[in-house]
Amino acid sequence: MSEYLNIGMLLGGRYEILEKVGSGGMAIVYKAKCRLLQRFVAVKVLRPEFKEDSEFIARFDIEAQAAASLSHPNIVSIYDIGRDGELHYIVMEYVEGITLKEYINQKGALSWREAAAIERQICSALECAHKNHIIHHDIKPHNIILTGDNIIKVADFGIARAATTSTLVAGSSAIGSVHYFSPEQARGGYTDEKSDIYSAGIVFYELLTGRVPFNGDSPIAVALMHVQKEAAPPSEINPNIPENVEAVVLRAISKEQRSRYQSAADMLADINAVLSNRAIPTEQDGDTIKIDPVVRSRKKAMEDRKKTAAEEKKKGKTKGEKIATWLAIGIGTGIMLWLILWVLNMAGVTGWSWTKNEDYTIPQITGKDYSKVKAELAADEITIERIDEAFSDTVPEGYIISQEPLAGRKVKTPSVIKVIVSSGVEIVEVPKVVNLDRRTAENRLTEKGFRVHVVEEESETKPEGVFEQDPEEGKMLKRGTEVTIKVTVRSDKRVMVPNVMGKTQAQAKVDIEGNGLTVTVTEAFSDKTLGAVIEQTPVGGEKLNRKDAVSIVISKGPEPTPEPTPTPTPVREKEYTVLIPQEKDSTQVKVMVDGVVRHDAMHNKSEIGTTIMIPGNGTVEVTLYYDGEFAETIKMEI
């Protein structure tokens, strides 16, 4: 079925399908209109081949629910997750624009400033997600949308992980992703926030050069390059790239996770420094400045590549031959080891078994009773840690909603599995909305978690607003239940909302109030023109009752870059040995440094002396007392 959904279909009783706008390996995307909130949305509907995979559906729902908590201007918002019959779907913010991949294909290599401005927004999105313990797992230009206002929107947070964990689609999606895989993803190893940073670094590389660093005849060949091959420095392809920009890229795409940026915030700070013409900060350890080893100069990088090429030529082996040799050795060693273990196991040799010294494979505990699983896995030295609780319509109270690490991962014991446990279905009291105006009633119900169905009834005699609700106030219902409200409208009082996007606050106010509506104004930092309208609710073209409010957001201009925090001067220390008087069995020894007590303790004469560390920078004054009586004062250089 090519279209899958029919145009005009009402999904979930709320989302009217308008047109198909895209498709991928796991879902088809449609533009739709939400009849409840009267706004355009994007609806991602899972392909029919996934509907029988219950494990995938469960993981898909859990990951999407987690990602729905993210709120950031550079992340595509998730509004709703639902099911209509056998159709599973996600409702997202509808973003007008093109993918970053399409933009690169159109323009080729970007100027370093434009590339850095785009990368800054990607890192800002990752910083928000990582702070909320959400890893994307599939950062690539295909999943990033560029709006007409040059705003970046990263899509598919959480959803990408569900897809790559459960299944690998053979098609353009998989082939596109492998060019941005981190080495640990290519190896099937442990992934974390630094895996996203590697992928973001590859995207940065492509923005600066117009091409990815690794390409091959097959996904496997490309994956091997991520693991084994060093990327050519971007400046070899585009000589206009500044050295500090190249340093950011090379650090982000380091093969070793520990050598990359340890957080998206760190990478964002360096990009901001580059864009502000500031030096990239370095770490200090006492008086020694340490430069990260992956921040190599262009000259050093080119020398390394020439040296490697010369060595390969000398050995007389191509890289393909070397890979084939190592694969043969690895396979042969594996077969020999398997035969040895099989013989030992069959012979019943004590201490040998198929599971001896193997990593522990994390079991699937999602959907199981928390208390029982905790007791069962204790014997395997696996601790189950409850990190949070959440309401759920599908998982019973006391059962596990999600787990980390996911099932199938290998860990060393003892280890910890972090879980979120269900608090059961959330029951909410229906508020009273009769006699309220429509917008207030809708807001009050949606704040409580109810879906709202509005029935309009034109009347010239009934008071305007809600005159009936079903169910009635006070009813205790499951969160997400639909509440119907009947609203009186005046046909002669419905007016069109003007489109004021991009206009000044004064002009927007004139246009809106000229249509008989009121205005509420807020401000936000933005890359758009200072004082211009960057957002309005409802959008232009919608109809409202007279005197209803239209909310507009005014640009405050770009957010100022914070000044770097000065690095404090490190405090040095120097050893000072105090001799213990031998005339008495014990003596109270007190040492003061610049008037501050540094040491005050009783010492036996058998100790002979005691060593004290004196802190300071430059000249300090050290005063010594025995049993409370002044002994001496010395000047000490530290």
C-alpha positions in Angstrom: 0.0 0.0 0.0 1.9 3.0 -1.3 0.0 5.8 0.6 -0.9 3.7 3.6 -3.3 6.4 4.9 -6.0 8.0 2.8 -6.0 11.8 2.5 -8.8 13.3 4.5 -8.8 10.4 7.0 -9.3 11.4 10.7 -6.7 9.6 12.8 -7.4 9.1 16.5 -10.6 11.1 16.1 -8.5 14.3 16.1 -5.8 14.5 13.3 -7.0 15.1 9.8 -4.5 13.7 7.2 -3.8 16.4 4.6 -0.8 15.1 2.6 2.1 12.7 2.6 5.4 14.6 3.1 8.0 11.8 3.5 8.9 8.3 4.3 11.7 6.3 5.8 12.6 2.8 6.7 10.3 2.6 9.7 7.6 5.1 9.1 5.6 7.3 6.7 5.2 11.0 7.6 2.1 13.0 6.9 1.1 16.6 7.3 -2.1 16.8 9.3 -4.3 19.3 11.1 -5.2 18.9 14.8 -8.9 19.6 15.1 -8.6 20.1 18.8 -5.9 22.8 18.9 -6.5 24.0 15.3 -2.8 23.8 14.3 -0.8 21.9 11.7 1.2 18.9 12.9 3.4 16.1 11.4 2.1 12.6 12.0 4.6 9.7 11.8 2.8 6.4 11.2 4.7 3.2 11.7 4.9 0.9 8.7 2.5 -2.1 8.8 5.4 -4.6 8.9 6.2 -3.5 12.5 2.7 -3.9 13.9 3.3 -7.6 14.8 6.6 -6.9 16.6 5.3 -6.3 20.2 8.8 -5.8 21.6 9.6 -3.1 19.1 6.2 -1.4 19.6 6.8 -1.3 23.4 10.3 0.1 23.1 9.1 2.6 20.5 6.4 3.9 22.8 8.7 4.1 25.8 11.5 5.9 23.9 9.0 8.3 22.3 7.4 9.1 25.7 10.8 9.9 27.1 11.7 12.2 24.2 8.3 13.9 24.5 9.6 15.5 27.7 12.2 17.5 25.8 11.5 21.2 25.2 14.1 23.1 23.2 14.0 25.5 20.2 16.4 23.2 18.2 14.5 20.0 18.9 11.3 18.9 17.0 8.7 18.7 19.7 6.6 15.5 20.2 3.0 16.3 21.0 1.2 13.0 21.2 1.7 9.2 20.9 -1.3 7.1 20.0 -2.9 4.1 18.4 -5.8 3.9 16.0 -6.8 0.3 15.5 -3.6 -1.3 14.3 -1.9 2.0 13.4 0.7 3.3 15.8 1.7 6.9 15.4 3.5 9.9 16.8 2.3 13.5 16.5 5.1 16.0 16.2 5.7 19.7 15.6 5.3 20.5 11.9 8.4 22.2 10.6 8.6 23.9 7.2 12.0 23.5 5.6 14.4 21.0 4.1 16.7 18.4 5.6 20.3 19.5 6.3 21.4 16.7 3.8 19.4 18.4 1.1 20.9 21.7 2.0 24.5 20.3 1.8 23.7 18.6 -1.6 22.5 22.0 -2.9 25.4 24.2 -1.6 28.3 21.8 -1.1 30.9 22.9 1.5 29.7 25.8 3.6 31.7 28.8 4.9 33.2 27.9 8.3 31.1 30.5 10.0 27.8 29.2 8.6 28.9 25.6 9.4 29.8 26.5 13.0 26.5 28.4 13.5 24.6 25.3 12.4 26.8 23.0 14.5 26.2 25.2 17.5 22.5 24.6 17.3 23.0 20.8 16.9 25.2 20.8 20.0 22.6 22.9 21.9 19.9 20.3 21.1 22.2 17.5 22.2 23.1 19.3 25.4 19.4 19.5 26.3 18.7 15.9 25.5 21.8 14.5 27.3 20.9 16.5 30.4 17.6 14.6 30.3 19.5 11.3 29.9 18.3 10.8 26.3 20.7 9.7 23.6 19.8 10.1 20.0 21.9 7.3 18.5 21.3 8.4 14.9 22.6 12.0 14.4 22.9 12.6 10.7 21.9 15.4 8.3 18.9 13.4 7.2 17.4 13.8 10.7 18.0 17.5 10.9 15.6 20.1 9.4 16.7 23.6 8.3 13.9 26.1 8.3 13.6 29.2 6.0 14.9 31.3 9.0 18.1 29.2 9.3 16.8 27.5 12.5 18.0 24.0 13.0 15.5 21.4 14.3 16.8 17.9 15.3 14.2 15.2 14.8 13.6 11.6 16.0 15.1 11.9 19.6 14.4 8.5 21.3 12.7 7.1 18.1 16.0 6.5 16.4 17.1 4.3 19.4 14.0 2.2 19.3 14.5 1.6 15.6 18.2 0.7 15.7 17.9 -1.4 18.8 15.1 -3.6 17.5 15.8 -3.9 13.8 18.1 -2.8 11.1 16.3 -1.8 8.0 18.1 -2.7 4.8 17.7 0.4 2.7 18.7 4.0 2.4 18.1 4.6 6.1 20.7 2.1 7.2 23.2 3.1 4.5 22.8 6.8 5.3 23.3 6.2 9.0 26.5 4.1 8.7 28.4 7.2 7.4 27.8 8.9 10.8 28.2 5.8 13.1 30.6 6.1 16.0 33.3 3.4 16.1 31.6 1.8 19.2 28.3 1.6 17.2 30.1 0.0 14.3 31.6 -2.5 16.7 28.3 -3.1 18.4 29.8 -1.9 21.7 28.6 0.3 24.5 27.2 3.7 23.4 26.7 6.8 25.4 26.4 10.6 25.0 29.9 10.7 23.4 28.5 8.5 20.5 26.2 11.4 19.6 29.1 13.8 19.9 31.1 11.7 17.3 28.2 11.7 14.9 27.8 15.5 15.4 31.5 15.8 14.6 31.0 13.9 11.3 28.1 16.2 10.4 30.4 19.2 11.2 33.1 17.6 8.9 30.5 17.3 6.1 29.3 20.9 6.5 32.9 22.2 6.2 34.0 20.0 3.3 30.8 19.0 1.5 31.4 15.3 2.0 31.7 12.6 4.7 35.1 11.5 5.8 34.5 7.8 5.1 32.9 6.3 2.0 32.9 2.8 0.6 31.2 0.2 -1.6 29.1 -1.2 1.2 27.9 -0.3 4.7 30.3 -2.9 6.2 33.2 -1.3 4.5 32.3 2.2 5.8 31.8 0.8 9.3 35.3 -0.7 9.3 36.7 2.7 8.2 35.1 4.3 11.3 36.9 1.7 13.5 40.3 1.4 11.7 41.0 4.5 9.6 41.9 8.1 10.6 39.9 10.7 8.8 41.8 13.1 6.5 42.0 16.6 8.2 39.2 18.8 6.8 41.7 21.4 5.8 43.2 19.0 3.3 39.9 19.2 1.4 39.0 22.8 2.2 42.1 25.0 3.0 39.9 27.9 4.1 39.0 26.1 7.4 40.7 27.8 10.4 43.0 25.6 12.5 40.9 26.1 15.7 37.7 25.0 13.8 39.5 21.9 12.6 40.7 21.2 16.1 37.0 21.0 17.3 36.1 18.6 14.5 39.2 16.3 15.1 38.5 16.2 18.8 34.8 15.3 18.3 35.6 12.4 15.9 38.4 10.8 18.0 38.2 7.0 17.8 38.5 6.7 21.6 35.4 7.9 23.6 37.6 9.2 26.4 39.5 11.5 24.0 36.4 13.2 22.6 34.5 16.0 24.2 33.0 14.6 27.4 29.8 16.5 26.9 27.9 18.4 24.3 28.2 21.5 26.5 32.0 21.3 26.3 31.8 21.1 22.5 29.3 23.9 22.4 31.6 26.1 24.5 34.5 25.6 22.0 32.3 26.4 19.1 31.1 29.6 20.8 34.7 30.5 21.4 35.6 30.0 17.8 32.6 32.1 16.6 33.6 34.9 19.1 37.2 34.8 17.9 38.4 33.6 21.3 41.0 31.0 21.9 39.8 27.5 22.7 40.4 27.1 26.5 42.8 24.4 27.7 43.0 22.5 31.0 45.6 23.5 33.6 47.4 21.3 36.0 49.5 23.4 38.4 52.0 25.2 36.2 51.7 22.8 33.3 49.3 23.4 30.4 48.0 20.2 28.8 46.8 20.2 25.2 44.4 17.4 24.3 46.3 14.9 22.1 43.6 14.8 19.4 43.9 18.6 18.8 46.6 18.2 16.2 48.0 20.8 13.9 47.5 20.4 10.2 51.2 19.9 9.6 51.3 17.0 12.2 48.2 15.4 10.8 49.6 15.5 7.2 52.9 14.1 8.4 51.2 11.2 10.2 49.2 10.4 7.0 52.3 10.4 4.9 54.2 8.3 7.4 51.4 5.8 7.5 51.2 5.6 3.7 55.0 5.0 3.5 54.9 2.2 6.1 52.0 0.5 4.3 53.9 0.7 1.0 57.1 -0.7 2.7 55.2 -3.6 4.1 53.8 -4.4 0.6 50.3 -4.8 1.8 47.2 -2.9 0.9 44.7 -2.1 3.7 42.3 -4.7 2.2 45.0 -7.4 2.4 45.7 -6.5 6.0 42.0 -6.6 7.0 41.7 -10.0 5.2 44.7 -11.3 7.1 43.5 -10.2 10.5 40.0 -11.5 9.8 41.5 -14.9 8.9 43.6 -14.9 12.0 40.6 -13.9 14.1 38.3 -16.6 12.6 41.0 -19.3 13.0 41.6 -18.4 16.6 37.9 -18.4 17.3 37.4 -21.8 15.8 40.4 -23.2 17.8 39.1 -21.7 21.0 35.6 -23.1 20.4 37.1 -26.6 19.8 39.2 -26.5 23.0 36.2 -25.4 25.1 34.0 -28.0 23.5 36.5 -30.8 24.3 36.9 -29.6 27.9 33.1 -29.3 28.3 32.5 -32.8 26.9 35.3 -34.2 29.1 33.7 -32.7 32.2 36.8 -30.9 33.2 36.1 -29.0 36.5 36.0 -25.3 36.2 35.2 -25.2 32.5 31.8 -24.4 31.0 30.4 -22.5 28.1 29.5 -19.5 30.2 32.8 -19.3 32.2 34.4 -15.8 32.0 31.8 -14.6 29.5 30.1 -11.2 29.8 26.6 -11.2 31.4 23.8 -10.6 28.9 21.2 -8.2 30.2 17.8 -9.9 30.1 14.5 -8.3 29.0 12.8 -7.1 32.2 10.6 -4.4 30.8 7.0 -5.3 31.5 7.9 -7.6 34.4 7.2 -7.3 38.2 9.8 -5.0 39.7 10.0 -6.9 43.1 10.3 -10.3 41.6 12.9 -9.3 39.0 15.0 -7.6 41.7 15.0 -10.8 43.8 15.7 -13.1 40.8 18.7 -11.2 39.5 20.4 -10.6 42.8 21.8 -14.1 42.5 23.5 -13.0 39.3 25.1 -10.0 41.0 22.8 -7.7 39.1 21.3 -4.8 41.2 18.0 -3.4 40.0 17.9 0.4 40.8 14.5 2.2 40.7 15.4 5.7 39.4 11.9 7.0 38.9 8.2 6.2 38.7 5.7 7.1 36.0 2.0 6.7 35.3 1.2 4.3 32.5 -1.9 3.3 30.6 -0.4 0.0 29.4 2.0 -1.2 32.2 0.4 -2.4 35.5 1.4 -0.7 38.8 4.7 -2.1 40.2 5.8 -3.4 36.8 8.9 -2.1 34.9 8.2 0.5 32.1 11.8 0.9 30.8 15.3 -0.3 31.6 18.9 0.8 30.9 21.0 -0.9 29.7 18.5 -2.5 27.2 18.1 -6.2 26.8 20.8 -8.0 24.9 23.6 -5.7 26.1 26.7 -7.4 27.6 28.1 -6.1 30.9 30.6 -7.3 33.5 29.2 -8.4 36.9 28.5 -7.0 39.4 26.4 -4.5 37.5 23.3 -2.2 37.8 20.2 -2.0 35.7 18.3 1.3 36.1 14.6 1.1 35.7 11.5 3.2 35.7 8.5 1.6 37.4 4.9 2.1 36.7 2.6 3.8 39.2 -0.4 2.5 37.3 -3.0 4.5 35.4 -3.3 8.1 36.5 -6.9 9.0 37.5 -7.8 12.6 37.3 -10.9 14.6 38.5 -12.8 16.3 35.7 -12.9 20.1 36.4 -15.9 22.3 35.9 -15.8 24.2 32.6 -19.4 25.1 32.1 -19.9 28.9 31.8 -16.2 29.4 30.9 -15.1 30.8 27.6 -13.9 28.2 25.1 -10.2 28.8 25.3 -10.1 28.8 29.1 -12.1 25.6 29.1 -9.8 23.9 26.7 -6.7 25.0 28.6 -8.1 23.8 31.9 -9.0 20.4 30.5 -5.7 19.9 28.6 -3.8 20.9 31.7 -5.5 18.1 33.6 -4.5 15.7 30.8 -7.8 15.2 29.1 -8.4 15.3 25.3 -11.0 17.8 24.3 -13.7 17.5 21.7 -15.5 20.8 20.9 -19.0 21.0 19.5 -19.9 24.4 18.3 -23.5 25.6 18.3 -24.5 29.0 16.8 -27.0 31.0 18.8 -28.0 34.6 19.1 -29.8 34.0 22.5 -27.6 31.7 24.6 -24.7 33.3 26.4 -21.3 32.8 24.7 -19.0 30.1 26.1 -19.4 26.5 27.3 -23.0 25.6 28.2 -22.5 21.8 28.5 -19.8 19.2 29.3 -19.7 15.4 29.1 -18.6 13.8 31.5 -19.7 16.2 34.2 -17.5 17.9 36.7 -16.2 15.7 39.6 -16.0 12.5 37.7 -12.8 10.5 38.2 -11.4 9.4 34.8 -8.3 8.0 33.3 -5.8 10.7 32.1 -6.2 11.0 28.3 -9.9 10.4 28.3 -11.9 12.6 25.9 -14.2 15.3 27.3 -16.8 16.9 25.1 -17.7 20.5 25.5 -20.6 22.3 23.8 -19.8 25.9 23.0 -22.0 28.8 21.9 -20.6 30.9 19.1 -21.9 34.0 17.4 -21.7 33.9 13.7 -21.3 37.6 13.4 -18.5 37.8 16.0 -16.1 35.3 14.4 -13.1 37.2 13.0 -9.9 36.2 11.1 -6.6 36.2 12.8 -4.1 38.2 10.7 -0.6 36.9 9.9 1.9 39.1 11.8 5.0 37.0 11.5 8.1 39.1 10.9 6.3 42.4 11.6 7.2 44.9 14.4 5.4 44.7 17.7 3.7 48.0 17.0 2.5 46.9 13.5 1.4 43.5 14.8 -0.7 45.2 17.6 -2.4 47.5 15.1 -3.3 44.6 12.8 -4.6 42.3 15.5 -6.5 44.9 17.4 -7.9 46.2 14.1 -9.7 42.9 13.7 -11.3 43.2 17.1 -8.9 40.9 18.9 -6.5 41.5 21.9 -2.8 40.9 22.1 -0.5 39.3 24.7 3.3 39.8 24.2 6.3 37.9 25.4 10.0 38.1 24.4 12.6 35.5 23.6 16.2 35.4 22.3 16.4 34.7 18.6 18.7 34.9 15.6 15.9 36.9 13.8 15.6 40.7 13.6 15.4 42.5 16.9 11.8 43.5 17.7 10.2 41.3 15.1 7.4 38.8 15.7 8.9 35.3 15.7 5.9 33.3 16.8 2.2 33.8 17.1 -0.7 31.7 18.5 -3.1 31.1 16.8 -1.5 31.3 13.4 -2.8 33.6 10.7 -6.0 32.5 9.0 -7.6 30.9 12.1 -10.9 32.3 13.3 -11.6 33.6 16.8 -14.4 35.3 18.7 -14.0 39.0 19.0 -11.9 40.1 21.9 -10.2 36.7 22.1 -6.4 37.0 22.6 -3.6 36.4 20.1 -0.2 35.6 21.7 2.9 36.9 20.0 6.6 36.4 20.8 9.0 39.3 20.0 12.7 38.7 19.2 15.2 40.0 21.7 18.0 39.4 19.3 20.8 36.8 19.7 21.5 35.5 23.2 24.7 37.2 24.5 27.7 34.9 24.9 28.7 34.6 28.6 32.2 35.8 29.5 34.6 32.9 30.2 35.2 32.3 33.9 38.8 33.2 34.8 40.9 30.2 35.8 41.9 30.6 39.5 45.6 30.6 40.3 46.6 27.2 41.7 47.7 27.1 45.4 51.1 25.6 45.9 52.3 23.7 49.0 55.7 23.2 50.7 56.8 20.8 53.4 57.8 22.3 56.8 59.3 20.0 59.4 58.7 20.9 63.1 61.1 19.3 65.7 59.4 17.9 68.8 61.1 19.1 72.1 62.7 16.3 74.0 62.6 17.8 77.5 59.0 16.5 78.1 57.2 13.3 77.2 54.6 15.3 75.1 54.2 18.8 73.7 51.3 20.7 72.2 52.5 22.0 68.8 50.7 24.8 67.0 51.7 26.2 63.6 50.1 29.4 62.1 50.4 30.5 58.5 49.8 34.2 57.9 47.8 34.3 61.1 45.7 31.3 60.3 46.0 28.0 62.4 47.4 25.3 60.1 48.3 22.7 62.7 47.4 22.2 66.4 48.0 18.8 68.0 49.7 17.0 70.8 53.0 15.1 69.9 55.1 12.6 71.8 58.9 13.2 72.0 59.4 9.8 70.4 58.2 11.3 67.1 61.3 13.4 67.0 59.6 15.6 64.3 56.4 16.1 62.3 56.0 17.4 58.7 53.3 19.9 57.8 52.3 21.1 54.4 52.3 24.9 54.2 50.0 26.4 51.4 50.5 29.7 49.7 51.7 31.7 46.7 54.9 33.7 47.1 56.1 34.6 50.6 54.2 33.4 53.7 54.9 33.9 57.5 55.0 30.8 59.6 54.8 31.1 63.4 55.5 28.2 65.8 54.2 27.7 69.4 55.1 25.0 71.9 52.5 24.4 74.7 51.0 27.8 73.9 54.3 29.7 74.1 55.8 31.5 71.1 58.9 29.7 69.8 59.8 31.3 66.4 58.6 33.1 63.2 60.1 32.4 59.8 59.5 33.7 56.2 59.0 31.0 53.7 59.0 31.2 49.9 56.4 28.9 48.2 
